[in-house]
Amino acid sequence: MFDRHARELLRYCTRRVGAQLAEDVVAETFLVAYERRDRFDPDRGELLPWLYGIATNLLRRHRRTEVRELREVARSSVVDGERHDESAAHRIDAQRSVARLSAVLAKLPRRQRDVLMLFAVAELEYAEIAAALGIPLGSVRSSLHRARAKVRSVVGAAGPGDECFENSEEDAR
Amino acid sequence: MSRVDADLVAVRDLPPGVVEPSDEAVAAVWRRISARPAPSARRWPSPRLWVPIAAAATATATVLLLMVSGIVVLRPHLKADPPPEFSSNPAKVTRVFADLIAAARTATPARLRAGQLIYLRDASIFPNIPDGRLYTGVLESWTTPDRLMETYRQRDFDLARPDVLALRRSEESAKYPRPTGADTRPWAKPNDLVGGPTDPAVVRRALLELKKFTTNWSDNRKVWEAVAMLATLDPVLSVARRLALYRVLAAMPVSVAEIKVGGRRLVAVRFAEGDEGHDLLFDPSTGRFAGSQAAYFGAHWPGLSDNPAFRAYQAASIPTPLPTSSGGVVLGVGWPVAGNPLDPGVDQRDLWSWGVVEEVGERP
C-alpha cells in the first residue's frame, strides 16, 4: 500500500503545504489508515481516494500554513513591470498570473479548495472526491464549479494581482 | 471539461518550482511511520503491508547477524534484575487490583478551567523496523478536555532537523492556533472519562461500543484497547469512573507482575491474545495509569524481540545505517538506545506523565 500510493500522496500534500510538512502528513495518513482499516469498504471505492480523504482531513490542521504559503507565493510573484524591458514581458505576465492565482486559492473556502485540489492535483473523479470527503456528489459539482469560476477569472486575465491581497475573515478561521 | 484546461493546469503547477517527490522524500516518510510510537492497536499492520518491508528487514538482519555473531556468542548476559514473572493466578490478580483500587480512591481528577489543556508526555522506547533496533523519543501532546481534541503534538527527535525546528519555533511564536477539525480520539467523549456507568457489566458494554468499528478484534481486545485509550487522559478520570474501569479489567483474562523501570516500581497488567501481549502499567502508590507496553511471543516476524537483528542488537552496539545528526539522533526516527532495557518479549514501552497547562507549548 505504501509503495503504491505514497508518492502520489506526497505529491498532493507537497503542493498544498510544502515538502517538509507533507512528509509528516503522509506518514500520519498511513498511520490513520492502518488504525481505521476496518472502516475501509472496498465496495464503496478504491483505496487511493480513501487515503486522499484522510490526507485532506489531516491537511485541515495545517490550513493556516497552506494559506500563508499561498499568500507568500502571491507576494513574491508580484513584480514591477515598468522596471523590465519588453523581452521580460512574458515572464512578468506569468508571474502576475501566479500571484493572482495564489491569492485566489488562499481565499477559497476550505471545501472548495479541497475539492479543487483533489480534482486538479490528485486527479480524482467526482464520485471519488465525494467518497474521499464524505460529501454528496452534488456538493462536489457545485464546489468545483464555483472554485473553477474564481480561478478562471484570474488565469490569463489582464491587470496586476495586487488587488487580490485583501484578507478575508474566512481565511483566518 | 478536460484535465488539461488552462485553469486546472495552472492550479496543478502551483507553487512554481515544486519538483516531483524524490526517493529520499518517500523514504523519509517511511522512516517517520516506522519511528512513530504508535498505540498497540495499530502496532502491527496487516501482512500485506509488511511483506516488502519484511523482505528488506530480513536481508538487513542477516547482514547484521553476521557482523555481530561472534559478540553475541561471547558476550555475557548483562541484565541484573530477573525478568518479571507474570501470574494469572486469580487470587493474585484479585489482590493486585484490590490494591490498585484502594490506592486510586484518592486519585481525584484535575479540575480544568475553561481553555486549559491536558499535557501528555510519552517517553517511549520503540523498535524501528528497517534496522531492527530500539530507539527512544518523547512524544508530547496537548489535548482539550471538552472535545478530547489533541490540538498539537510533537516528537523531540524531529526537532534535530533545523527545518522542523524553525517551523516549530514559528508556530510557537504564533501561539499555536488551535485547530477545529476532526477529533483525533473520535470514539471517546468527555463523559467516558468523568461520567458514564459504574456497574462493570454496563461499563464493559460501553467500552465495546467505543471500539465497535474494529470488527476483527475479540470483545476482550476491544475492551482492553478502549481502556488504554482513556488511560492516556488519566488526569481527568473521575474516581468512580477509574474504579469502574479497574473492575472491568480485573474480570478479564489478565496476568499481573511487578516490574522495575529505572528503579521505579510499577504494576504491569497484561492482556495476551495470540502471540501478542498488551500491558497497562500502573503506579502502585497512586493507583493511576503510568504507561503501556507491547510484547510479542511468536517465533517469527513481526515480533522484533525475536528478530535476529533485534537479538543481535541486544548484545552489541552497531553503528546505525540510517542518517544521523551530530547530536546522535537518527533523523526522523529517534535516538538509538544503548543495549536493551526492555524486559524479555517486550518490544515497546511508553511511560506517561501529565500536567494541566494554559497553552500549547507550555509544560508543567
Interface residues (C-beta under 8 A of the other chain):
Chain A: M1 F2 D3 A6 R7 L10 R11 T14 R15 A19 Q20 L21 A22 E23 D24 V26 A27 F30 L31 Y34 E35 R36 R37 D38 R39 N57 R60 R61 R63 R64 E69 L70 V73 S77 S97 V98 L101 S102 L105 L116 M117 F119 A120 V121 E123 R148 V151 R152 V155 G156 R173
Chain B: R3 A6 D7 L8 A10 V11 R12 L14 P15 P16 V18 E20 P21 A25 V26 A28 V29 W30 R32 I33 R36 A38 P39 A41 R42 P45 S46 R48 L49 P52 D163 V164 L167 A174 P177 P179 T180 G181 A182 F213 T214 T215 N216
